[in-house]
């Protein structure tokens, strides 16, 4: 959960280093809840919005200690009750932390599944529910990792590499005005 919060608007390499620094100080909700916010800030810098994230991480850790006995909740519904935890983070925690079914919809999953015409939605939340309704459950956990890499390398937001895409003949290219 902590690494998910740190990862928002932050590159993976920076997130990993920040997580390691913080977890070397405290690796459990009770331990993190006991740290001063300034100590958390120093540990997670230079992640994006590190001051806000430090306070949020400490506050969430405190709630987890008080309300959940120090164990991170294993349901999307309970995770969403934590201030600052949205659907993307909740799904990621449930799938990676608890090995339960969930669909983590980020900007890549939302953009690409709409571009393909697999869904026709306006928001990531709508995309999540459309995918839950139509995508076989066995693919839920892995779709995010596959489409993030695909979205960063081939199916970019602007001027995607359609000429290099193995799905070029099947894609409707919804919203694509220029491609390479």
N, CA, C and O atoms as a DFTB+ gen file, in Angstrom:
720 C
 N C O
     1  1       0.836      -1.195       0.000
     2  2       0.000       0.000       0.000
     3  2       0.877       1.252       0.000
     4  3       0.624       2.198      -0.747
     5  1       1.894       1.248       0.834
     6  2       2.783       2.414       0.911
     7  2       3.467       2.652      -0.431
     8  3       3.515       3.785      -0.911
     9  1       3.993       1.601      -1.034
    10  2       4.664       1.755      -2.326
    11  2       3.699       2.238      -3.400
    12  3       4.082       3.018      -4.272
    13  1       2.460       1.784      -3.344
    14  2       1.440       2.258      -4.301
    15  2       1.221       3.753      -4.148
    16  3       1.153       4.479      -5.140
    17  1       1.114       4.208      -2.928
    18  2       0.905       5.641      -2.679
    19  2       2.109       6.438      -3.178
    20  3       1.951       7.490      -3.799
    21  1       3.299       5.936      -2.905
    22  2       4.505       6.626      -3.359
    23  2       4.598       6.662      -4.880
    24  3       5.123       7.622      -5.445
    25  1       4.096       5.630      -5.544
    26  2       4.265       5.508      -6.991
    27  2       3.429       6.487      -7.806
    28  3       3.737       6.736      -8.972
    29  1       2.386       7.042      -7.217
    30  2       1.520       7.942      -7.970
    31  2       2.296       9.178      -8.413
    32  3       2.857       9.899      -7.588
    33  1       2.322       9.412      -9.717
    34  2       3.023      10.551     -10.323
    35  2       4.532      10.534     -10.031
    36  3       5.162      11.584      -9.905
    37  1       5.094       9.329      -9.927
    38  2       6.521       9.166      -9.638
    39  2       7.059       8.006     -10.470
    40  3       6.370       7.002     -10.647
    41  1       8.267       8.132     -10.976
    42  2       8.867       7.060     -11.768
    43  2       9.180       5.856     -10.886
    44  3       9.453       5.994      -9.694
    45  1       9.134       4.669     -11.499
    46  2       9.327       3.417     -10.763
    47  2      10.654       3.374     -10.006
    48  3      10.700       2.933      -8.858
    49  1      11.715       3.823     -10.636
    50  2      13.039       3.787     -10.003
    51  2      13.058       4.638      -8.725
    52  3      13.624       4.231      -7.710
    53  1      12.447       5.799      -8.785
    54  2      12.378       6.692      -7.630
    55  2      11.512       6.083      -6.533
    56  3      11.847       6.161      -5.351
    57  1      10.391       5.474      -6.937
    58  2       9.488       4.827      -5.978
    59  2      10.193       3.700      -5.238
    60  3      10.089       3.592      -4.017
    61  1      10.904       2.865      -5.974
    62  2      11.600       1.729      -5.363
    63  2      12.622       2.199      -4.333
    64  3      12.681       1.667      -3.225
    65  1      13.417       3.186      -4.697
    66  2      14.441       3.698      -3.775
    67  2      13.797       4.317      -2.533
    68  3      14.265       4.098      -1.416
    69  1      12.732       5.085      -2.724
    70  2      12.047       5.719      -1.593
    71  2      11.421       4.673      -0.679
    72  3      11.499       4.788       0.545
    73  1      10.804       3.658      -1.266
    74  2      10.195       2.580      -0.471
    75  2      11.251       1.876       0.370
    76  3      11.038       1.614       1.553
    77  1      12.381       1.575      -0.240
    78  2      13.458       0.891       0.489
    79  2      13.967       1.740       1.650
    80  3      14.211       1.218       2.738
    81  1      14.128       3.038       1.430
    82  2      14.594       3.914       2.509
    83  2      13.582       3.955       3.651
    84  3      13.958       3.862       4.820
    85  1      12.306       4.094       3.316
    86  2      11.278       4.152       4.356
    87  2      11.177       2.823       5.093
    88  3      11.115       2.801       6.322
    89  1      11.161       1.718       4.355
    90  2      11.010       0.407       4.991
    91  2      12.231       0.018       5.819
    92  3      12.137      -0.851       6.686
    93  1      13.378       0.654       5.561
    94  2      14.541       0.390       6.417
    95  2      14.346       1.038       7.794
    96  3      14.962       0.619       8.774
    97  1      13.494       2.051       7.861
    98  2      13.176       2.711       9.135
    99  2      12.011       2.031       9.845
   100  3      12.018       1.872      11.065
   101  1      11.011       1.634       9.061
   102  2       9.813       0.984       9.613
   103  2       9.114       0.256       8.470
   104  3       8.913       0.820       7.394
   105  1       8.749      -0.993       8.709
   106  2       8.154      -1.784       7.630
   107  2       6.749      -2.285       7.942
   108  3       6.203      -3.103       7.202
   109  1       6.165      -1.802       9.028
   110  2       4.817      -2.218       9.409
   111  2       3.964      -0.978       9.668
   112  3       4.505       0.095       9.934
   113  1       2.646      -1.109       9.595
   114  2       1.807       0.051       9.913
   115  2       2.078       0.641      11.299
   116  3       2.152       1.864      11.416
   117  1       2.233      -0.175      12.364
   118  2       2.540       0.443      13.658
   119  2       3.868       1.212      13.642
   120  3       3.978       2.289      14.229
   121  1       4.855       0.655      12.975
   122  2       6.151       1.324      12.907
   123  2       6.091       2.629      12.143
   124  3       6.658       3.633      12.575
   125  1       5.407       2.623      11.011
   126  2       5.293       3.838      10.205
   127  2       4.447       4.882      10.927
   128  3       4.763       6.072      10.886
   129  1       3.379       4.447      11.586
   130  2       2.510       5.379      12.319
   131  2       3.265       6.090      13.439
   132  3       2.905       7.202      13.823
   133  1       4.307       5.454      13.963
   134  2       5.079       6.036      15.065
   135  2       6.152       7.018      14.591
   136  3       6.710       7.757      15.403
   137  1       6.444       7.035      13.303
   138  2       7.481       7.930      12.791
   139  2       6.968       9.367      12.687
   140  3       5.799       9.585      12.366
   141  1       7.825      10.338      12.954
   142  2       7.440      11.728      12.687
   143  2       7.266      11.939      11.177
   144  3       7.960      11.318      10.372
   145  1       6.351      12.804      10.810
   146  2       6.105      13.078       9.391
   147  2       7.391      13.536       8.709
   148  3       7.666      13.140       7.576
   149  1       8.173      14.360       9.383
   150  2       9.421      14.869       8.796
   151  2      10.384      13.724       8.459
   152  3      11.071      13.774       7.439
   153  1      10.435      12.710       9.300
   154  2      11.301      11.551       9.043
   155  2      10.830      10.813       7.794
   156  3      11.642      10.379       6.977
   157  1       9.521      10.677       7.653
   158  2       8.963      10.025       6.457
   159  2       9.267      10.871       5.224
   160  3       9.647      10.336       4.183
   161  1       9.100      12.187       5.338
   162  2       9.415      13.082       4.218
   163  2      10.857      12.901       3.762
   164  3      11.133      12.766       2.570
   165  1      11.770      12.898       4.724
   166  2      13.189      12.756       4.395
   167  2      13.473      11.413       3.724
   168  3      14.302      11.329       2.818
   169  1      12.787      10.375       4.169
   170  2      13.015       9.035       3.617
   171  2      12.481       8.898       2.196
   172  3      13.090       8.219       1.370
   173  1      11.352       9.535       1.906
   174  2      10.724       9.315       0.598
   175  2      11.102      10.354      -0.457
   176  3      10.831      10.154      -1.641
   177  1      11.721      11.454      -0.048
   178  2      12.155      12.454      -1.020
   179  2      13.101      11.794      -2.014
   180  3      13.983      11.056      -1.573
   181  1      12.983      12.004      -3.320
   182  2      12.290      13.042      -4.065
   183  2      10.999      12.590      -4.771
   184  3      10.719      13.084      -5.863
   185  1      10.220      11.694      -4.210
   186  2       8.970      11.325      -4.880
   187  2       8.091      12.567      -5.051
   188  3       8.178      13.515      -4.270
   189  1       7.258      12.547      -6.069
   190  2       6.349      13.661      -6.301
   191  2       5.409      13.851      -5.121
   192  3       4.894      12.880      -4.567
   193  1       5.188      15.100      -4.739
   194  2       4.272      15.442      -3.644
   195  2       4.664      14.751      -2.333
   196  3       3.801      14.297      -1.580
   197  1       5.962      14.677      -2.071
   198  2       6.459      13.910      -0.925
   199  2       5.923      14.403       0.417
   200  3       5.734      13.599       1.330
   201  1       5.676      15.703       0.556
   202  2       5.165      16.206       1.841
   203  2       3.741      15.721       2.090
   204  3       3.413      15.286       3.194
   205  1       2.905      15.795       1.074
   206  2       1.520      15.321       1.191
   207  2       1.503      13.807       1.405
   208  3       0.767      13.300       2.252
   209  1       2.316      13.098       0.635
   210  2       2.346      11.635       0.734
   211  2       2.861      11.173       2.096
   212  3       2.373      10.178       2.632
   213  1       3.832      11.875       2.659
   214  2       4.367      11.491       3.973
   215  2       3.275      11.552       5.036
   216  3       3.122      10.623       5.830
   217  1       2.527      12.632       5.049
   218  2       1.434      12.768       6.023
   219  2       0.363      11.711       5.769
   220  3      -0.142      11.093       6.707
   221  1       0.021      11.508       4.510
   222  2      -1.012      10.533       4.163
   223  2      -0.593       9.120       4.579
   224  3      -1.400       8.369       5.128
   225  1       0.652       8.764       4.322
   226  2       1.147       7.430       4.680
   227  2       1.098       7.229       6.191
   228  3       0.684       6.174       6.672
   229  1       1.520       8.243       6.931
   230  2       1.470       8.111       8.392
   231  2       0.027       8.026       8.888
   232  3      -0.285       7.205       9.751
   233  1      -0.845       8.862       8.351
   234  2      -2.254       8.844       8.762
   235  2      -2.915       7.505       8.436
   236  3      -3.621       6.938       9.269
   237  1      -2.685       7.005       7.224
   238  2      -3.261       5.712       6.826
   239  2      -2.725       4.598       7.717
   240  3      -3.475       3.712       8.127
   241  1      -1.442       4.641       8.015
   242  2      -0.851       3.625       8.900
   243  2      -1.522       3.649      10.263
   244  3      -1.796       2.599      10.844
   245  1      -1.787       4.844      10.775
   246  2      -2.480       4.967      12.061
   247  2      -3.879       4.388      12.020
   248  3      -4.296       3.709      12.958
   249  1      -4.608       4.646      10.949
   250  2      -5.963       4.090      10.799
   251  2      -5.901       2.566      10.711
   252  3      -6.728       1.872      11.302
   253  1      -4.929       2.054       9.982
   254  2      -4.787       0.598       9.851
   255  2      -4.510      -0.033      11.212
   256  3      -5.026      -1.110      11.513
   257  1      -3.709       0.623      12.027
   258  2      -3.432       0.115      13.375
   259  2      -4.708       0.133      14.216
   260  3      -5.053      -0.865      14.848
   261  1      -5.400       1.261      14.222
   262  2      -6.583       1.412      15.086
   263  2      -7.789       0.612      14.612
   264  3      -8.467      -0.028      15.415
   265  1      -8.054       0.646      13.329
   266  2      -9.291       0.054      12.815
   267  2      -9.127      -1.389      12.340
   268  3     -10.084      -2.163      12.373
   269  1      -7.927      -1.755      11.901
   270  2      -7.725      -3.072      11.294
   271  2      -6.673      -3.910      12.019
   272  3      -6.189      -4.903      11.475
   273  1      -6.321      -3.522      13.228
   274  2      -5.372      -4.302      14.012
   275  2      -3.979      -4.381      13.425
   276  3      -3.235      -5.318      13.717
   277  1      -3.614      -3.410      12.601
   278  2      -2.274      -3.373      12.027
   279  2      -2.129      -4.129      10.720
   280  3      -1.032      -4.194      10.166
   281  1      -3.214      -4.703      10.217
   282  2      -3.172      -5.457       8.961
   283  2      -3.864      -4.661       7.859
   284  3      -4.987      -4.189       8.034
   285  1      -3.193      -4.518       6.738
   286  2      -3.771      -3.806       5.599
   287  2      -5.030      -4.546       5.150
   288  3      -4.995      -5.766       4.984
   289  1      -6.141      -3.835       4.950
   290  2      -7.379      -4.493       4.514
   291  2      -7.194      -5.249       3.198
   292  3      -6.380      -4.877       2.354
   293  1      -7.975      -6.319       3.052
   294  2      -7.847      -7.158       1.861
   295  2      -9.029      -7.027       0.902
   296  3      -9.202      -7.857       0.010
   297  1      -9.837      -5.991       1.086
   298  2     -10.957      -5.782       0.161
   299  2     -10.910      -4.368      -0.401
   300  3     -10.479      -3.428       0.267
   301  1     -11.354      -4.242      -1.624
   302  2     -11.394      -2.935      -2.271
   303  2     -12.261      -1.980      -1.464
   304  3     -11.909      -0.815      -1.275
   305  1     -13.389      -2.476      -0.995
   306  2     -14.325      -1.630      -0.254
   307  2     -13.682      -1.035       0.997
   308  3     -13.841       0.154       1.271
   309  1     -12.959      -1.854       1.754
   310  2     -12.308      -1.353       2.975
   311  2     -11.147      -0.424       2.644
   312  3     -10.957       0.589       3.317
   313  1     -10.375      -0.751       1.626
   314  2      -9.262       0.113       1.235
   315  2      -9.756       1.489       0.797
   316  3      -9.109       2.501       1.071
   317  1     -10.894       1.526       0.121
   318  2     -11.441       2.805      -0.337
   319  2     -11.878       3.705       0.811
   320  3     -12.063       4.907       0.614
   321  1     -12.046       3.151       1.995
   322  2     -12.402       3.944       3.172
   323  2     -11.204       4.726       3.713
   324  3     -11.370       5.652       4.507
   325  1     -10.004       4.352       3.282
   326  2      -8.793       5.042       3.727
   327  2      -8.617       6.318       2.907
   328  3      -8.606       6.272       1.677
   329  1      -8.480       7.451       3.586
   330  2      -8.363       8.735       2.900
   331  2      -7.156       8.731       1.959
   332  3      -6.031       8.440       2.364
   333  1      -7.420       9.061       0.702
   334  2      -6.352       9.128      -0.282
   335  2      -6.169       7.865      -1.089
   336  3      -5.348       7.839      -2.005
   337  1      -6.913       6.811      -0.774
   338  2      -6.820       5.564      -1.538
   339  2      -7.975       5.526      -2.533
   340  3      -9.144       5.528      -2.146
   341  1      -7.635       5.493      -3.809
   342  2      -8.635       5.416      -4.865
   343  2      -8.740       4.007      -5.423
   344  3      -8.099       3.078      -4.932
   345  1      -9.544       3.866      -6.438
   346  2      -9.821       2.541      -7.012
   347  2      -8.555       1.891      -7.578
   348  3      -8.343       0.692      -7.397
   349  1      -7.723       2.668      -8.256
   350  2      -6.507       2.102      -8.848
   351  2      -5.615       1.504      -7.758
   352  3      -5.168       0.363      -7.873
   353  1      -5.364       2.268      -6.718
   354  2      -4.523       1.792      -5.620
   355  2      -5.167       0.611      -4.916
   356  3      -4.489      -0.373      -4.619
   357  1      -6.460       0.690      -4.644
   358  2      -7.158      -0.406      -3.958
   359  2      -7.078      -1.699      -4.766
   360  3      -6.818      -2.764      -4.206
   361  1      -7.297      -1.614      -6.062
   362  2      -7.206      -2.806      -6.908
   363  2      -5.788      -3.361      -6.936
   364  3      -5.595      -4.576      -6.905
   365  1      -4.805      -2.486      -6.992
   366  2      -3.415      -2.937      -7.028
   367  2      -3.022      -3.631      -5.728
   368  3      -2.341      -4.657      -5.754
   369  1      -3.441      -3.087      -4.606
   370  2      -3.141      -3.704      -3.306
   371  2      -3.822      -5.068      -3.188
   372  3      -3.211      -6.033      -2.728
   373  1      -5.068      -5.145      -3.598
   374  2      -5.814      -6.407      -3.501
   375  2      -5.192      -7.475      -4.398
   376  3      -5.082      -8.633      -3.995
   377  1      -4.785      -7.097      -5.609
   378  2      -4.237      -8.100      -6.528
   379  2      -2.810      -8.496      -6.172
   380  3      -2.481      -9.682      -6.163
   381  1      -1.960      -7.516      -5.880
   382  2      -0.559      -7.853      -5.613
   383  2      -0.304      -8.238      -4.167
   384  3       0.515      -9.114      -3.890
   385  1      -0.999      -7.592      -3.247
   386  2      -0.773      -7.866      -1.830
   387  2      -1.536      -9.060      -1.293
   388  3      -1.061      -9.762      -0.401
   389  1      -2.725      -9.287      -1.842
   390  2      -3.587     -10.348      -1.314
   391  2      -3.910     -11.427      -2.346
   392  3      -4.632     -12.375      -2.038
   393  1      -3.390     -11.299      -3.554
   394  2      -3.613     -12.276      -4.628
   395  2      -5.104     -12.554      -4.857
   396  3      -5.519     -13.695      -5.059
   397  1      -5.885     -11.486      -4.821
   398  2      -7.323     -11.580      -5.084
   399  2      -7.613     -10.921      -6.434
   400  3      -6.811     -10.124      -6.919
   401  1      -8.750     -11.250      -7.035
   402  2      -9.056     -10.649      -8.332
   403  2      -9.353      -9.154      -8.233
   404  3     -10.019      -8.689      -7.308
   405  1      -8.851      -8.442      -9.190
   406  2      -9.090      -7.012      -9.287
   407  2      -8.523      -6.524     -10.604
   408  3      -7.693      -7.198     -11.215
   409  1      -8.960      -5.366     -11.041
   410  2      -8.455      -4.787     -12.284
   411  2      -7.931      -3.393     -11.965
   412  3      -8.698      -2.484     -11.647
   413  1      -6.642      -3.241     -12.052
   414  2      -6.010      -1.952     -11.796
   415  2      -6.028      -1.149     -13.097
   416  3      -5.285      -1.450     -14.031
   417  1      -6.869      -0.143     -13.147
   418  2      -6.997       0.674     -14.354
   419  2      -6.265       1.994     -14.151
   420  3      -6.684       2.846     -13.369
   421  1      -5.172       2.137     -14.871
   422  2      -4.443       3.402     -14.869
   423  2      -4.669       4.071     -16.222
   424  3      -5.513       3.631     -17.003
   425  1      -3.929       5.114     -16.490
   426  2      -4.110       5.856     -17.735
   427  2      -3.862       4.987     -18.963
   428  3      -4.531       5.156     -19.982
   429  1      -2.907       4.056     -18.882
   430  2      -2.601       3.196     -20.027
   431  2      -3.738       2.226     -20.314
   432  3      -4.167       2.095     -21.460
   433  1      -4.227       1.546     -19.287
   434  2      -5.319       0.583     -19.463
   435  2      -6.555       1.304     -19.999
   436  3      -7.217       0.810     -20.912
   437  1      -6.858       2.451     -19.442
   438  2      -8.026       3.227     -19.883
   439  2      -7.873       3.640     -21.349
   440  3      -8.775       3.414     -22.156
   441  1      -6.743       4.239     -21.690
   442  2      -6.515       4.726     -23.052
   443  2      -6.514       3.595     -24.073
   444  3      -7.184       3.686     -25.102
   445  1      -5.769       2.538     -23.797
   446  2      -5.574       1.478     -24.785
   447  2      -6.843       0.668     -25.014
   448  3      -7.183       0.373     -26.160
   449  1      -7.546       0.305     -23.956
   450  2      -8.765      -0.486     -24.156
   451  2      -9.832       0.327     -24.886
   452  3     -10.637      -0.238     -25.627
   453  1      -9.848       1.643     -24.688
   454  2     -10.750       2.503     -25.463
   455  2     -10.260       2.642     -26.901
   456  3     -11.064       2.605     -27.832
   457  1      -8.976       2.798     -27.089
   458  2      -8.412       2.928     -28.434
   459  2      -8.707       1.686     -29.265
   460  3      -9.014       1.782     -30.454
   461  1      -8.612       0.529     -28.636
   462  2      -8.927      -0.729     -29.330
   463  2     -10.410      -0.853     -29.655
   464  3     -10.793      -1.587     -30.567
   465  1     -11.245      -0.131     -28.904
   466  2     -12.684      -0.299     -29.043
   467  2     -13.223      -1.422     -28.178
   468  3     -14.383      -1.810     -28.313
   469  1     -12.384      -1.949     -27.286
   470  2     -12.821      -3.029     -26.379
   471  2     -13.833      -2.497     -25.372
   472  3     -14.773      -3.195     -24.991
   473  1     -13.629      -1.255     -24.947
   474  2     -14.593      -0.552     -24.101
   475  2     -14.830       0.818     -24.726
   476  3     -14.061       1.264     -25.578
   477  1     -15.880       1.468     -24.305
   478  2     -16.157       2.834     -24.742
   479  2     -16.574       3.609     -23.498
   480  3     -17.757       3.715     -23.175
   481  1     -15.569       4.150     -22.808
   482  2     -15.800       4.782     -21.513
   483  2     -15.109       6.137     -21.444
   484  3     -14.215       6.439     -22.235
   485  1     -15.536       6.934     -20.495
   486  2     -14.970       8.280     -20.319
   487  2     -13.971       8.357     -19.169
   488  3     -13.088       9.216     -19.178
   489  1     -14.097       7.473     -18.180
   490  2     -13.239       7.559     -16.997
   491  2     -12.601       6.201     -16.701
   492  3     -13.117       5.165     -17.120
   493  1     -11.474       6.210     -15.978
   494  2     -10.870       4.936     -15.565
   495  2     -11.824       4.069     -14.743
   496  3     -11.821       2.846     -14.884
   497  1     -12.632       4.683     -13.893
   498  2     -13.580       3.900     -13.094
   499  2     -14.599       3.196     -13.990
   500  3     -14.913       2.026     -13.770
   501  1     -15.114       3.900     -14.996
   502  2     -16.031       3.266     -15.947
   503  2     -15.329       2.135     -16.693
   504  3     -15.923       1.087     -16.948
   505  1     -14.060       2.356     -17.040
   506  2     -13.290       1.319     -17.727
   507  2     -13.148       0.090     -16.845
   508  3     -13.310      -1.035     -17.317
   509  1     -12.846       0.294     -15.566
   510  2     -12.726      -0.846     -14.649
   511  2     -14.000      -1.684     -14.657
   512  3     -13.935      -2.907     -14.789
   513  1     -15.145      -1.044     -14.517
   514  2     -16.398      -1.794     -14.445
   515  2     -16.757      -2.435     -15.785
   516  3     -17.327      -3.526     -15.814
   517  1     -16.430      -1.769     -16.893
   518  2     -16.664      -2.371     -18.210
   519  2     -15.773      -3.602     -18.397
   520  3     -16.217      -4.613     -18.940
   521  1     -14.525      -3.517     -17.949
   522  2     -13.624      -4.667     -18.049
   523  2     -14.072      -5.796     -17.127
   524  3     -13.994      -6.965     -17.505
   525  1     -14.534      -5.469     -15.938
   526  2     -15.054      -6.500     -15.030
   527  2     -16.214      -7.256     -15.684
   528  3     -16.378      -8.458     -15.478
   529  1     -17.010      -6.541     -16.470
   530  2     -18.176      -7.156     -17.113
   531  2     -17.795      -7.991     -18.337
   532  3     -18.488      -8.955     -18.663
   533  1     -16.708      -7.634     -19.015
   534  2     -16.409      -8.302     -20.279
   535  2     -15.119      -9.083     -20.374
   536  3     -14.996      -9.966     -21.223
   537  1     -14.157      -8.781     -19.527
   538  2     -12.853      -9.441     -19.602
   539  2     -12.855     -10.681     -18.721
   540  3     -13.218     -10.598     -17.547
   541  1     -12.455     -11.834     -19.264
   542  2     -12.396     -13.037     -18.419
   543  2     -11.538     -12.788     -17.172
   544  3     -10.477     -12.168     -17.250
   545  1     -12.007     -13.276     -16.040
   546  2     -11.373     -13.022     -14.742
   547  2      -9.905     -13.447     -14.710
   548  3      -9.105     -12.849     -13.990
   549  1      -9.550     -14.460     -15.475
   550  2      -8.160     -14.940     -15.451
   551  2      -7.170     -13.884     -15.972
   552  3      -5.967     -14.010     -15.743
   553  1      -7.658     -12.850     -16.667
   554  2      -6.786     -11.800     -17.192
   555  2      -6.789     -10.528     -16.349
   556  3      -6.010      -9.611     -16.614
   557  1      -7.644     -10.461     -15.350
   558  2      -7.782      -9.231     -14.583
   559  2      -6.472      -8.759     -13.975
   560  3      -6.103      -7.592     -14.110
   561  1      -5.778      -9.655     -13.313
   562  2      -4.573      -9.264     -12.578
   563  2      -3.450      -8.813     -13.514
   564  3      -2.720      -7.871     -13.202
   565  1      -3.314      -9.478     -14.648
   566  2      -2.163      -9.210     -15.506
   567  2      -2.364      -8.084     -16.521
   568  3      -1.389      -7.602     -17.098
   569  1      -3.601      -7.658     -16.747
   570  2      -3.835      -6.664     -17.805
   571  2      -3.070      -5.366     -17.551
   572  3      -2.555      -4.765     -18.493
   573  1      -2.989      -4.932     -16.318
   574  2      -2.312      -3.671     -16.030
   575  2      -0.839      -3.730     -16.410
   576  3      -0.352      -2.860     -17.133
   577  1      -0.131      -4.734     -15.936
   578  2       1.295      -4.835     -16.240
   579  2       1.572      -4.924     -17.731
   580  3       2.521      -4.322     -18.232
   581  1       0.744      -5.675     -18.432
   582  2       0.926      -5.822     -19.875
   583  2       0.672      -4.509     -20.612
   584  3       1.446      -4.124     -21.489
   585  1      -0.400      -3.833     -20.258
   586  2      -0.744      -2.616     -20.986
   587  2       0.094      -1.413     -20.576
   588  3       0.260      -0.488     -21.371
   589  1       0.621      -1.401     -19.368
   590  2       1.533      -0.311     -18.992
   591  2       2.775      -0.371     -19.877
   592  3       3.170       0.637     -20.463
   593  1       3.384      -1.538     -19.974
   594  2       4.575      -1.684     -20.815
   595  2       4.248      -1.381     -22.282
   596  3       5.008      -0.695     -22.965
   597  1       3.127      -1.891     -22.748
   598  2       2.684      -1.668     -24.122
   599  2       2.414      -0.179     -24.365
   600  3       2.763       0.353     -25.418
   601  1       1.802       0.480     -23.403
   602  2       1.481       1.901     -23.526
   603  2       2.701       2.799     -23.467
   604  3       2.717       3.865     -24.082
   605  1       3.718       2.383     -22.737
   606  2       4.942       3.177     -22.650
   607  2       5.812       3.005     -23.893
   608  3       6.530       3.923     -24.290
   609  1       5.743       1.811     -24.507
   610  2       6.635       1.535     -25.626
   611  2       6.028       1.672     -27.006
   612  3       6.688       2.176     -27.915
   613  1       4.794       1.239     -27.190
   614  2       4.174       1.201     -28.518
   615  2       2.950       2.115     -28.609
   616  3       2.905       3.020     -29.442
   617  1       1.978       1.876     -27.763
   618  2       0.680       2.552     -27.856
   619  2       0.678       3.821     -26.999
   620  3      -0.085       3.956     -26.043
   621  1       1.555       4.731     -27.379
   622  2       1.749       5.976     -26.627
   623  2       0.519       6.885     -26.738
   624  3      -0.263       6.768     -27.681
   625  1       0.358       7.787     -25.770
   626  2      -0.811       8.669     -25.799
   627  2      -0.879       9.527     -27.068
   628  3      -1.946       9.695     -27.658
   629  1       0.262      10.058     -27.471
   630  2       0.327      10.917     -28.653
   631  2       1.222      10.240     -29.683
   632  3       2.330       9.805     -29.368
   633  1       0.741      10.159     -30.889
   634  2       1.492       9.570     -31.997
   635  2       2.017       8.165     -31.671
   636  3       3.226       7.943     -31.609
   637  1       1.091       7.224     -31.463
   638  2       1.510       5.850     -31.155
   639  2       2.231       5.195     -32.335
   640  3       2.091       5.623     -33.481
   641  1       2.996       4.160     -32.034
   642  2       3.760       3.421     -33.039
   643  2       2.896       2.323     -33.667
   644  3       3.199       1.138     -33.530
   645  1       1.829       2.717     -34.349
   646  2       0.917       1.739     -34.956
   647  2       1.648       0.846     -35.964
   648  3       1.304      -0.326     -36.112
   649  1       2.641       1.384     -36.649
   650  2       3.375       0.605     -37.655
   651  2       4.175      -0.540     -37.038
   652  3       4.520      -1.494     -37.735
   653  1       4.473      -0.460     -35.746
   654  2       5.220      -1.512     -35.054
   655  2       4.309      -2.446     -34.259
   656  3       4.784      -3.411     -33.659
   657  1       3.010      -2.167     -34.251
   658  2       2.085      -2.886     -33.375
   659  2       1.574      -4.167     -34.026
   660  3       1.118      -4.155     -35.169
   661  1       1.654      -5.267     -33.288
   662  2       1.160      -6.558     -33.795
   663  2      -0.366      -6.584     -33.880
   664  3      -0.936      -7.463     -34.526
   665  1      -1.017      -5.642     -33.244
   666  2      -2.483      -5.575     -33.265
   667  2      -3.005      -4.554     -34.277
   668  3      -4.200      -4.259     -34.301
   669  1      -2.123      -4.023     -35.101
   670  2      -2.497      -2.947     -36.019
   671  2      -3.731      -3.293     -36.857
   672  3      -4.597      -2.438     -37.047
   673  1      -3.827      -4.489     -37.346
   674  2      -4.947      -4.880     -38.196
   675  2      -6.261      -5.065     -37.463
   676  3      -7.316      -5.155     -38.090
   677  1      -6.207      -5.123     -36.133
   678  2      -7.412      -5.363     -35.333
   679  2      -7.891      -4.119     -34.585
   680  3      -9.022      -4.083     -34.100
   681  1      -7.047      -3.115     -34.493
   682  2      -7.316      -1.933     -33.668
   683  2      -8.118      -0.902     -34.456
   684  3      -7.810      -0.617     -35.613
   685  1      -9.150      -0.345     -33.822
   686  2      -9.942       0.691     -34.500
   687  2      -9.311       2.076     -34.374
   688  3      -9.752       3.024     -35.025
   689  1      -8.290       2.189     -33.547
   690  2      -7.548       3.442     -33.355
   691  2      -8.439       4.594     -32.909
   692  3      -8.287       5.719     -33.385
   693  1      -9.342       4.326     -32.023
   694  2     -10.240       5.369     -31.521
   695  2      -9.432       6.506     -30.908
   696  3      -8.603       6.280     -30.026
   697  1      -9.673       7.713     -31.369
   698  2      -9.002       8.896     -30.842
   699  2      -7.624       9.163     -31.405
   700  3      -7.012      10.172     -31.055
   701  1      -7.113       8.299     -32.264
   702  2      -5.779       8.502     -32.835
   703  2      -5.904       9.416     -34.052
   704  3      -6.591       9.085     -35.018
   705  1      -5.243      10.553     -33.998
   706  2      -5.270      11.477     -35.133
   707  2      -3.972      11.416     -35.932
   708  3      -3.929      11.782     -37.107
   709  1      -2.917      10.949     -35.273
   710  2      -1.619      10.849     -35.938
   711  2      -0.869       9.680     -35.337
   712  3      -0.821       9.524     -34.116
   713  1      -0.285       8.856     -36.192
   714  2       0.508       7.729     -35.694
   715  2       1.785       7.619     -36.501
   716  3       1.955       8.260     -37.538
   717  1       2.673       6.788     -35.993
   718  2       3.946       6.559     -36.689
   719  2       3.946       5.148     -37.234
   720  3       4.919       4.728     -37.861
